[in-house]
Amino acid sequence: MAKIGKPRGLIDYATLDDCSREAAGGAQRSVLKTILRPRTLAYFSLWSAVGLGMAAALADRSRIDISAQHDRNPRYVQLSDGDVRNDYMIKVRNMEGRPREAELAIAGLDGARLWTQGGNRGEAGTSLRTTIPADALAKIPIFVAAPGGRGHENVRFTVRVPESGETDSVEAKFERPEGAR
């Protein structure tokens, strides 16, 4: 302010107490003391803790994700040997910048086998391998066949990346005719 001929303190980083003290002839408070107050340090500590927590959560997140959507039209197909087939759209998200091999498996449904659209039921098993493109969502239409029964049961779809050991799973309903044996 002295450079332009105006009184000191016209534009200043000071509290009202600092301005009153200076007007009464007291010493000017240093900028360092103004900034390093208990409240400022508490805010800094709080925001640092929040930032570190968010960084830790980001670093710890899974880089593979799965979802399963049951194809509702038709809900199920009764096969000639008595088994029941359900169709699903499995979506696997790869959150890494490189393609990864993944293993898709089913559990929780006795005698169940799965295969993709390009495969056949004779070569079906409880798991299959697929490649998930980099930073992409792979949509995998699959068929699941299980022995006939009554009503519906839960089936668990699990994706596992053998290279890193990462896994994720989701449950879906396996539909059957109400009166089937």
RAVENUR-V540929 format. One record per backbone hydrogen bond with DSSP energy under -1.0 kcal/mol. CO is the residue of the C=O (numbers start at 1). NH is the residue of the N-H. If there is no record, write none. Layout:
<<CO,NH> <CO,NH>>
//
This chain:
<<1,6> <7,10> <15,19> <16,20> <17,21> <18,22> <19,23> <20,24> <21,26> <22,25> <30,34> <31,35> <32,36> <35,37> <37,41> <38,42> <39,43> <40,44> <41,45> <42,46> <43,47> <44,48> <45,49> <46,50> <47,51> <48,52> <49,53> <50,54> <51,55> <52,56> <53,57> <54,58> <55,59> <56,60> <63,95> <65,93> <67,91> <69,89> <77,85> <79,82> <83,79> <84,146> <85,77> <86,144> <87,71> <88,142> <89,69> <90,140> <91,67> <92,138> <93,65> <96,135> <100,132> <102,130> <103,160> <104,128> <105,158> <107,156> <109,112> <113,145> <114,125> <115,143> <120,123> <121,124> <125,114> <126,106> <128,104> <130,102> <132,100> <136,94> <138,92> <140,90> <141,117> <142,88> <143,115> <144,86> <145,113> <146,84> <153,174> <155,172> <156,107> <157,170> <158,105> <159,168> <160,103> <161,165> <166,161> <168,159> <170,157> <172,155> <174,153>>
//
